[in-house]
Amino acid sequence: MHKVISSIEQFRADFPSLPENKDRQSALGRYFQINGVVKVIPAEKDKWPKLIYPNIAVLDSKIKEAKEKKKIYFEKLNEWKMKHLSASMYHQVHQMKKFAEPVYWQHVAKSMTDADYRKDAESVKLPAHLVADKKWKPMVKMFVNDIEYRKQLSETVTTSMAYKSDRKVAKFADDQQNFRLDASDKQIKELEEKIKEIEETEVALKVLQKWAKE
């Protein structure tokens, strides 16, 4: 007589006197966690029942599926780790790259020789060190070369509610990198957890496969 079982509690209730087999019991628990069901034929007293579903072929398929899914998650994990590394090294990299940018040296020269320019640059906390970043270079370049733009930006930063707390243009760059770090941290943790769960499932499926061969 076949028994269809869908929970570890049901299995233990149906087979209360089985010989201890921690690997098999753990595998069943994990298999039921992922909504698996088993079909067994009871054996003689104090013997483990015969597993007829999932059979070897089904378990082969499930193991293959788990491996393919894990491969995809590993690829995504590596992508997010690279994004995290890029965000964490952002300021160090651009601190070096700035030296190759002529506009950075224009900014340095003006800061040393033009008191009015230096005052405006300090008031907006100009992110001149990020001049090698294509997102910030146009703004820095205009600030250095266009006095009308410089005065307008300085006025905006001084009066706008958006800058009320600290009046830092560069804060947007910092916030951007912090957001990227937080987002990548979150994705890395989620993917690592998913990979761990898949690996636990793989182990369980292999134990069930060994059982199915008996």
C-alpha positions, 0 to 999 in steps of 0.5 A, a space after each residue: 500500500 502506497 503512502 503519500 506524505 507531504 510533511 515531516 510531521 506526517 512522516 514521523 507520525 506514520 513511521 514512529 519507530 524507524 532506525 535513526 538516520 539523521 542524514 535521511 531525516 534532514 533530507 526529508 525535512 528539507 525536501 518537504 520545505 520546498 513543497 516536495 511530496 514523497 510516496 513510499 511503500 511501508 516495509 517490515 516493522 522498524 525498517 525504513 519504507 521503500 521510496 518510490 517517488 521521487 524516483 531516481 530519474 525525477 531526482 536526477 532532473 531536480 538535481 540538474 535543475 538545482 545546479 543550473 539555478 545555482 549557476 545563474 545565481 553565482 553569475 549574478 552574485 559575481 556581478 553584484 560583487 563587482 558592483 560593490 567593489 566598484 562603489 567601494 573603490 569609487 573615491 580612491 580611483 577618482 582621486 587618482 584619475 583627477 590628476 590626468 584631467 586639465 580642468 582639475 588643475 585649472 580648478 587648483 590654480 583658480 583656488 590658489 589665485 582667485 579668492 572669489 572663486 575659492 569662496 564659491 567652490 568652498 560654499 558649494 563643496 565642489 566635487 572637483 576630485 570627481 572630475 574624471 567621472 563623466 557624470 560630474 565632469 561637465 558640471 565641474 568644467 562649467 563651474 571652473 570656466 563659466 562665472 555666470 554658471 558658478 554664481 548661479 550654482 552658488 546662489 542655488 546651493 545657498 538658498 535652496 531647501 534641497 541643500 539646507 542641511 549641509 550645502 554640499 554638491 559633493 554630497 550627492 556623489 557620496 549619497 549615490 555611492 552609499 546607495 550603490 553600496 547598500 543596494 549591492 550589499 543587499 543583493 549579495 546577501 540575498 543571493 548568498 542566502 539563495 545559493 545556500 538554500 539551493 546547496 542544502 536542497 542539492 544535498 537533500 536530493 542526493 540523500 533521497 536519491 541514494 535512498 531511492 536506489 535501495 
